[in-house]
């Protein structure tokens, strides 16, 4: 009898073990499908072309399916034929004659394409199908063959094939299913890769076109620079012709200028004495140092210029031709050092005719003169001829010029005095215009920009934001509290001094490129540009409120002012600046109505009219349908320890909005307390069977007016060990003694107490030791700054030490990036609100595997 019972137990255990193995196999299969699809998506996102994409897909399949022999066939949309897109095989090659496109129609691949269904054959079933005439076989025979159609929407566009030449390597049903899933999404992945490949090709073509365009533009710029430089030098030459300097100096300066724009190392100027038929050389510089003494008129290059009366460009070949034609005769043999290979000359023409020439020459192919040099030397020859002509004329008119120069000197002195006076008038007018512009765009009292300048800058900032949406901006609308009382009690003069001091304080709260303006009266605006997040605008508002709370003293009177600030953040829906200013003004009005000395961000509810604000169906929180969102809290071992509930209300305008956001627009404190208590009861009732539940609770419920209702509900809870109330650190740090006493009463009744949004505005370490907190949840702002700013990371060890000593769990919202989570763990944070990490999922899989193994 005992043996029978043992056999029954063994059989039962065997069935359970078999069931566990089946579940494990099913889970592994689903896990493989999931990671295969993730891998397919990653390959489609990372590979730039199909040549690298197909090998990656084959490598991905190799982890799950025998895929050493793998190919993909796609239908050509134009011809309708099946074409080989990718092929790799142990025995055949892609150029095998039996694997070309025309064989696919009647092949096993074409059979799968026509049947639009998955086909799996071994050697025997493949031979039987061939005997039935279903298809023809091409290439080397395989032991196992698997083909899956590739779909695009509902149409088959190709076939994905894997085959094995080893008899023992076949395909299981799970492997076939995985192969089908990959093929189902392959068309989309191929299309993504093709689009990326096309986009990159277009980018390369555009880049090449831009490069060529830039090259052409650079060449054009270089030519223009060269032309401009040449033009400037020509102006210098022309200026020399008008200066009263010696002709020898003119020759020298012309030579130096020409050397800066062309090859003019060897240059000479010759003058022709027509009466004596002689050539003289008043200026000559030549590297071969030939004889430039006066000589009679002969048949040289210089004489050719004088007789032809035009510029002559003579290369070595043309020189030989001129000698052969008898137009030029060489009077001496050329040496190796004095071999002229390029010669350029231009006549000096005056009203009396050609009086000489200017010539440049290059030896031993050092330079080849071109037509551009012809134009240059022609211009220079005209200027030199003008100088010579002027000298001849000046010789006759020098006497009369002396008197004229005296008169000119007197007139020049008068003109200089008049110019000085005129320049003084121009400078004074410019200063007046600048002052007028400044007065038109700045406030006369504070010196700050006025409304006109602010609007102009806001328009430019909005236009910049439309082009670069990642560079956000914010507008702070500031209204001074108690300013009317200051004017009435202390006088307008004191009020003016107060406004000047306010302007100085505001400048200390913003960055250098931010804009502060006075709109009028006690209204100021701040334009913050190049922002990354709303927190930056919030930090500026806090600094302004803090600095405005400092006393202001003048002539023995001291007052403490304040400011109410409305903030609107950049949004793509903003169409003009009036909307931005209107929303910032609405937020400021709400801040003033909510108690002054504070700031508020703009919210769509602030734009409602008074009539809309009194519609109970739209604004009474009691009428809103609510639901809860649960977030698990995981420890260092990746096991959930509790859950955090967040309440949301379905608002008719805002949609699904957190209860904390809706509370900002509630005006009835009693209604808010009743709604919050109702949410606590409802949320805990729905989730108390799921372990420890964290619920947000405001410090308002600790007041004597509402605490009895809260305590009565808590006292009636059976599973009170499953409840933890989270209170906001900013509220708790300002709580009254009675509220703190009521919180102590709650803690003694068995309710867990937690601290929420710790270190959002301040970091009061003393508060951590005041109560036996179950947990402390860091604010999102502080967690972000831990990752970005070393100063905040140095503050964390103190928090970690206090929470560990009090056996309190330090939590934060789990970041999306694993590297950021690792950094927070290294800093000492062990608990995270959010999704479990992939490492924890792998550990769970390993646990199931070990439980299902025969050894267990």
MIBA-432614 format. One line per field, with one value per residue (C-alpha): residue in three letters; y, z, x. Coordinates in steps of 0.5 Angstrom, whole numbers, plus 500, padded with zeros to 3 digits. Example, Ala and Ser with C-alpha at 12.3 -4.5 7.8 and 13.67 -1.06 7.14 Angstrom:
# MIBA-432614
type (ala;ser)
py (491;498)
pz (516;514)
px (525;527)
//
This chain:
# MIBA-432614
type (unk;unk;unk;unk;unk;unk;unk;unk;unk;unk;unk;unk;unk;unk;unk;unk;unk;unk;unk;unk;unk;unk;unk;unk;unk;unk;unk;unk;unk;unk;unk;unk;unk;unk;unk;unk;unk;unk;unk;unk;unk;unk;unk;unk;unk;unk;unk;unk;unk;unk;unk;unk;unk;unk;unk;unk;unk;unk;unk;unk;unk;unk;unk;unk;unk;unk;unk;unk;unk;unk;unk;unk;unk;unk;unk;unk;unk;unk;unk;unk;unk;unk;unk;unk;unk;unk;unk;unk;unk;unk;unk;unk;unk;unk;unk;unk;unk;unk;unk;unk;unk;unk;unk;unk;unk;unk;unk;unk;unk;unk;unk;unk;unk;unk;unk;unk;unk;unk;unk;unk;unk;unk;unk;unk;unk;unk;unk;unk;unk;unk;unk;unk;unk;unk;unk;unk;unk;unk;unk;unk;unk;unk;unk;unk;unk;unk;unk;unk;unk;unk;unk;unk;unk;unk;unk;unk;unk;unk;unk;unk;unk;unk;unk;unk;unk;unk;unk;unk;unk;unk;unk;unk;unk;unk;unk;unk;unk;unk;unk;unk;unk;unk;unk;unk;unk;unk;unk;unk;unk;unk;unk;unk;unk;unk;unk;unk;unk;unk;unk;unk;unk;unk;unk;unk;unk;unk;unk;unk;unk;unk;unk;unk;unk;unk;unk;unk;unk;unk;unk;unk;unk;unk;unk;unk;unk;unk;unk;unk;unk;unk;unk;unk;unk;unk;unk;unk;unk;unk;unk;unk;unk;unk;unk;unk;unk;unk;unk;unk;unk;unk;unk;unk;unk;unk;unk;unk;unk;unk;unk;unk;unk;unk;unk;unk;unk;unk;unk;unk;unk;unk;unk;unk;unk;unk;unk;unk;unk;unk;unk;unk;unk;unk;unk;unk;unk;unk;unk;unk;unk;unk;unk;unk;unk;unk;unk;unk;unk;unk;unk;unk;unk;unk;unk;unk;unk;unk;unk;unk;unk;unk;unk;unk;unk;unk;unk;unk;unk;unk;unk;unk;unk;unk;unk;unk;unk;unk;unk;unk;unk;unk;unk;unk;unk;unk;unk;unk;unk;unk;unk;unk;unk;unk;unk;unk;unk;unk;unk;unk;unk;unk;unk;unk;unk;unk;unk;unk;unk;unk;unk;unk;unk;unk;unk;unk;unk;unk;unk;unk;unk;unk;unk;unk;unk;unk;unk;unk;unk;unk;unk;unk;unk;unk;unk;unk;unk;unk;unk;unk;unk;unk;unk;unk;unk;unk;unk;unk;unk;unk;unk;unk;unk;unk;unk;unk;unk;unk;unk;unk;unk;unk;unk;unk;unk;unk;unk;unk;unk;unk;unk;unk;unk;unk;unk;unk;unk;unk;unk;unk;unk;unk;unk;unk;unk;unk;unk;unk;unk;unk;unk;unk;unk;unk;unk;unk;unk;unk;unk;unk;unk;unk;unk;unk;unk;unk;unk;unk;unk;unk;unk;unk;unk;unk;unk;unk;unk;unk;unk;unk;unk;unk;unk;unk;unk;unk;unk;unk;unk;unk;unk;unk;unk;unk;unk;unk;unk;unk;unk;unk;unk;unk;unk;unk;unk;unk;unk;unk;unk;unk;unk;unk;unk;unk;unk;unk;unk;unk;unk;unk;unk;unk;unk;unk;unk;unk;unk;unk;unk;unk;unk;unk;unk;unk;unk;unk;unk;unk;unk;unk;unk;unk;unk;unk;unk;unk;unk;unk;unk;unk;unk;unk;unk;unk;unk;unk;unk;unk;unk;unk;unk;unk;unk;unk;unk;unk;unk;unk;unk;unk;unk;unk;unk;unk;unk;unk;unk;unk;unk;unk;unk;unk;unk;unk;unk;unk;unk;unk;unk;unk;unk;unk;unk;unk;unk;unk;unk;unk;unk;unk;unk;unk;unk;unk;unk;unk;unk;unk;unk;unk;unk;unk;unk;unk;unk;unk;unk;unk;unk;unk;unk;unk;unk;unk;unk;unk;unk;unk;unk;unk;unk;unk;unk;unk;unk;unk;unk;unk;unk;unk;unk;unk;unk;unk;unk;unk;unk;unk;unk;unk;unk;unk;unk;unk;unk;unk;unk;unk;unk;unk;unk;unk;unk;unk;unk;unk;unk;unk;unk;unk;unk;unk;unk;unk;unk;unk;unk;unk;unk;unk;unk;unk;unk;unk;unk;unk;unk;unk;unk;unk;unk;unk;unk;unk;unk;unk;unk;unk;unk;unk;unk;unk;unk;unk;unk;unk;unk;unk;unk;unk;unk;unk;unk;unk;unk;unk;unk;unk;unk;unk;unk;unk;unk;unk;unk;unk;unk;unk;unk;unk;unk;unk;unk;unk;unk;unk;unk;unk;unk;unk;unk;unk;unk;unk;unk;unk;unk;unk;unk;unk;unk;unk;unk;unk;unk;unk;unk;unk;unk;unk;unk;unk;unk;unk;unk;unk;unk;unk;unk;unk;unk;unk;unk;unk;unk;unk;unk;unk;unk;unk;unk;unk;unk;unk;unk;unk;unk;unk;unk;unk;unk;unk;unk;unk;unk;unk;unk;unk;unk;unk;unk;unk;unk;unk;unk;unk;unk;unk;unk;unk;unk;unk;unk;unk;unk;unk;unk;unk;unk;unk;unk;unk;unk;unk;unk;unk;unk;unk;unk;unk;unk;unk;unk;unk;unk;unk;unk;unk;unk;unk;unk;unk;unk;unk;unk;unk;unk;unk;unk;unk;unk;unk;unk;unk;unk;unk;unk;unk;unk;unk;unk;unk;unk;unk;unk;unk;unk;unk)
py (500;505;503;505;512;513;511;516;521;520;520;526;530;527;530;537;536;535;541;546;543;545;552;553;551;556;561;560;560;567;570;568;571;577;578;576;581;587;584;585;592;594;592;595;602;601;598;603;599;592;589;589;588;581;578;581;578;571;572;574;567;563;564;560;556;553;558;557;556;562;566;572;572;578;580;585;590;592;585;581;576;573;576;574;579;575;569;565;557;552;548;553;560;566;566;558;558;554;559;565;569;565;558;561;561;553;552;550;557;559;554;557;564;561;557;563;558;556;550;545;539;533;529;524;529;533;528;526;533;533;526;529;535;541;544;542;542;546;546;542;537;539;534;540;546;551;557;562;567;575;579;586;588;582;581;576;580;574;568;567;560;557;550;544;539;535;530;531;539;539;545;544;547;553;554;554;559;564;564;566;571;574;574;577;583;583;587;593;592;592;598;602;600;602;609;610;608;612;618;617;617;623;627;624;627;634;634;633;638;643;642;643;649;651;650;654;660;659;660;666;669;668;671;677;678;678;683;687;687;689;694;697;697;700;706;707;707;713;716;716;720;726;726;732;727;726;722;717;716;714;709;706;706;703;697;695;696;691;686;685;683;680;678;684;682;685;691;697;704;707;714;715;721;722;728;724;717;714;710;712;708;712;706;699;693;686;680;678;685;687;693;699;704;709;706;708;706;698;692;690;688;695;698;693;696;704;702;698;703;698;692;686;680;676;668;664;661;668;671;666;667;675;674;669;675;680;684;683;682;680;684;679;672;670;666;661;666;671;667;671;666;671;679;684;691;697;704;711;715;722;728;729;721;715;717;711;704;700;693;686;680;673;668;661;659;662;666;666;673;672;677;679;682;686;689;691;694;698;701;702;705;710;713;713;717;722;723;725;729;733;734;737;741;743;746;751;753;752;760;760;754;757;763;758;753;759;760;753;752;758;755;748;751;754;747;744;748;748;740;740;744;740;733;736;737;730;727;731;729;722;722;726;720;715;718;719;711;709;714;711;704;704;706;713;712;705;705;698;696;698;695;697;693;688;686;687;682;677;677;675;670;667;666;663;658;656;654;651;648;645;652;654;660;663;670;672;677;680;685;688;687;693;698;702;702;704;710;712;712;714;718;717;719;714;709;711;710;703;702;703;698;693;694;693;687;684;684;680;674;673;671;676;675;675;681;685;690;695;695;701;702;696;691;688;682;678;674;668;665;658;654;646;645;649;648;653;659;656;657;665;666;663;668;674;672;671;678;682;679;683;690;696;702;710;716;712;709;701;697;690;689;682;680;676;672;669;664;662;657;656;652;650;653;660;664;671;675;677;670;669;676;674;667;670;676;670;666;672;674;667;668;674;671;665;669;674;673;667;664;660;657;658;653;652;653;660;662;660;666;667;664;658;658;657;651;646;640;642;644;641;635;631;630;628;621;618;612;610;609;604;604;598;600;595;594;592;585;587;584;589;591;596;600;607;610;616;619;622;625;625;633;635;640;637;630;625;630;628;630;634;638;639;641;648;650;648;654;650;647;643;640;639;635;631;629;627;623;619;618;615;610;608;607;603;599;597;595;593;586;587;589;595;601;608;614;621;625;633;636;639;633;633;640;639;640;634;630;626;624;621;618;615;611;609;606;602;599;591;591;597;594;595;603;608;615;620;627;633;635;643;642;638;643;649;645;647;644;641;638;635;632;629;626;623;620;617;614;611;608;603;607;607;615;617;623;625;630;631;636;639;646;645;639;639;633;635;633;626;624;627;622;614;614;608;611;618;619;624;629;628;635;633;626;629;634;628;626;632;637;634;639;635;629;631;632;625;621;625;623;616;616;618;614;608;609;610;603;608;606;611;611;615;615;609;613;610;609;603;607;613;608;604;611;612;605;607;613;609;609;602;603;605;607;604;598;592;592;587;584;582;579;574;572;570;566;563;561;558;554;551;549;545;542;534;535;539)
pz (500;502;495;491;495;493;486;485;488;484;478;480;481;474;471;474;472;465;465;468;462;457;460;461;453;451;455;452;445;447;449;443;439;442;442;435;433;437;434;427;429;431;425;421;425;425;418;412;406;405;403;411;413;410;414;420;419;418;424;428;426;427;434;434;427;423;418;415;408;407;401;400;393;392;386;381;381;374;371;376;376;382;383;388;393;398;398;402;401;403;397;391;390;388;380;380;373;376;381;376;376;370;375;381;377;377;383;390;392;386;389;396;392;388;394;399;405;409;406;410;406;408;402;402;402;397;392;393;391;385;382;383;379;384;382;380;384;382;385;390;394;401;407;410;406;409;405;408;404;405;406;405;408;405;398;398;395;396;400;405;405;410;408;411;408;415;416;424;423;422;423;429;430;434;429;423;427;429;422;420;425;422;415;417;419;414;408;413;415;408;406;412;410;403;405;409;404;399;404;405;397;397;402;399;392;396;399;393;389;395;395;388;389;394;390;384;389;392;385;384;390;389;382;385;390;385;381;387;389;382;381;388;385;379;383;387;380;378;385;383;377;380;386;385;386;382;375;378;384;380;376;382;386;379;379;386;385;379;382;387;382;377;375;374;376;370;368;364;361;355;352;344;342;335;333;334;333;340;345;353;359;365;369;368;373;370;373;367;368;361;358;358;356;350;343;336;334;331;330;337;341;343;336;334;340;338;330;331;337;341;346;344;347;345;347;345;339;336;337;333;328;328;327;321;318;319;323;329;329;335;335;340;342;348;354;358;363;359;355;354;354;355;353;354;352;352;348;352;348;349;345;341;340;342;346;349;352;358;358;362;361;364;363;363;363;370;368;362;360;359;356;363;363;357;360;366;362;358;363;367;360;360;367;366;359;363;368;363;359;366;367;361;362;369;367;363;368;374;376;375;379;385;386;385;390;395;394;394;401;403;401;403;410;410;408;413;418;415;415;423;424;420;423;430;428;425;432;436;431;432;439;439;435;439;446;442;440;447;450;446;448;455;461;464;471;472;465;463;456;455;452;445;446;450;444;439;443;444;437;435;440;438;431;433;437;431;427;433;438;442;445;449;452;458;460;467;468;475;479;485;492;496;491;492;499;499;494;498;505;503;497;490;491;495;490;485;489;490;483;481;487;484;477;480;484;478;474;479;478;471;466;462;455;459;458;464;462;465;462;466;474;478;472;470;465;464;458;459;452;451;456;457;462;466;472;470;469;476;479;477;479;486;486;485;490;495;493;493;500;503;506;502;506;504;508;514;512;511;508;506;499;495;488;485;478;473;468;461;458;450;446;439;439;441;434;436;442;445;447;451;454;456;459;463;466;467;471;475;477;479;483;486;488;491;497;493;494;490;483;478;471;466;466;461;466;468;461;463;464;470;467;466;473;476;472;478;472;470;476;482;484;487;480;477;475;478;477;480;477;480;480;483;488;487;491;490;489;483;487;489;496;495;490;489;487;484;483;476;475;468;467;461;458;461;460;465;470;476;482;485;479;479;487;484;481;487;491;497;502;505;498;497;504;503;496;498;504;499;494;500;502;495;493;499;498;491;492;499;498;493;499;502;498;498;498;497;503;504;510;510;513;519;521;527;522;518;522;526;519;517;524;524;517;519;526;522;517;518;514;517;516;508;508;508;507;504;506;502;505;503;507;513;514;515;519;525;532;532;525;527;533;529;525;531;533;526;526;533;531;526;520;516;514;508;506;499;494;499;497;492;494;500;504;511;514;521;518;517;524;527;525;524;516;513;506;503;496;493;488;480;480;485;482;475;478;482;475;472;478;482;488;489;489;495;499;498;503;509;506;505;512;516;512;513;521;521;517;512;505;500;493;487;480;476;470;463;461;465;466;470;474;475;477;482;485;486;490;495;492;493;491;485;483;476;471;473;469;464;468;473;468;466;473;473;467;470;476;472;468;475;478;471;471;473;478;482)
px (500;506;509;503;503;510;509;503;507;513;508;505;512;514;507;509;516;514;509;515;519;514;512;520;521;515;518;524;521;517;524;528;522;522;530;530;525;529;535;532;530;537;540;535;537;544;546;547;546;543;550;552;544;544;550;548;541;544;548;542;539;545;544;537;537;542;543;550;547;542;539;534;530;526;521;523;517;519;520;516;522;525;532;537;538;543;547;551;552;558;558;555;556;552;555;553;549;543;542;540;534;531;531;527;520;520;525;523;524;519;514;514;513;507;504;505;506;512;515;520;523;528;532;526;520;524;525;518;515;520;517;510;512;511;518;525;531;537;544;547;542;541;539;534;531;526;523;519;515;516;510;509;502;498;503;508;514;520;522;527;531;536;538;543;547;548;543;543;542;534;529;524;517;520;525;521;516;522;524;517;517;523;521;514;518;524;520;519;527;529;525;528;535;534;531;537;541;538;538;546;547;543;547;553;551;549;555;559;555;556;564;564;560;565;571;568;566;573;576;572;573;581;580;576;582;587;583;582;589;591;586;589;596;594;591;598;601;596;597;605;603;600;605;610;616;623;622;627;623;617;621;623;616;613;618;617;609;609;614;608;603;607;614;618;625;628;625;628;625;628;627;627;631;628;633;639;636;638;636;637;636;634;632;634;635;637;639;644;647;647;650;644;649;646;646;643;637;637;633;632;625;625;625;620;615;617;616;609;607;604;605;609;609;615;616;622;619;616;623;626;621;622;629;628;623;629;624;629;637;641;647;651;650;646;650;647;645;642;638;631;625;619;619;614;614;609;610;610;605;604;601;608;608;612;617;620;618;618;620;620;624;624;630;631;623;623;616;612;608;601;595;594;601;600;594;598;604;600;597;603;606;601;602;609;608;603;609;614;608;607;614;615;609;611;617;614;608;612;612;605;604;608;602;597;600;600;592;591;594;590;584;586;587;580;577;581;578;571;572;574;568;563;566;565;557;557;560;555;549;551;551;544;541;544;542;535;535;537;531;526;528;530;526;528;528;531;535;532;530;522;516;519;525;523;517;523;527;521;520;527;527;521;523;530;525;521;528;531;526;531;533;527;525;521;518;517;512;513;509;511;507;505;508;502;502;510;508;502;505;513;512;513;520;521;518;522;528;525;524;531;534;529;532;539;537;534;540;543;539;539;545;549;545;538;533;530;525;520;513;511;509;511;511;517;519;525;526;530;533;537;534;534;528;523;527;532;526;524;531;531;524;526;532;528;523;529;532;526;524;531;529;530;533;533;533;532;526;526;521;520;517;516;514;509;511;508;512;510;515;516;511;510;503;505;503;505;508;501;499;506;505;498;499;505;500;495;500;502;495;494;500;498;491;494;498;503;511;511;511;506;507;502;497;491;486;488;485;478;473;470;463;467;470;464;461;461;461;468;472;469;474;469;465;472;473;479;484;490;497;502;509;513;519;525;531;538;536;531;525;519;519;512;508;507;500;499;492;489;483;479;479;474;479;486;484;488;491;495;491;497;496;489;490;493;487;482;480;476;480;475;473;480;481;475;477;484;481;477;482;487;481;479;487;488;482;484;491;492;492;498;503;506;502;505;500;501;498;498;500;493;490;494;491;486;480;481;485;480;477;484;485;478;479;486;484;479;484;485;492;495;502;500;499;505;503;508;508;512;518;517;510;513;519;513;508;506;507;500;501;507;504;498;504;507;500;499;506;505;498;502;502;508;511;515;518;517;520;526;531;527;528;532;536;534;538;535;528;530;532;525;521;522;521;520;522;525;524;528;526;527;530;535;536;538;543;546;548;550;553;559;557;550;554;558;551;549;553;550;543;545;549;542;538;542;543;535;534;530;530;533;529;529;525;529;533;532;539;543;549;545;542;549;552;546;547;555;553;549;542;539;531;528;521;520;521;525;532;534;539;533;529;535;536;528;529;535;531;526;531;534;527;526;532;532;537;531)
//
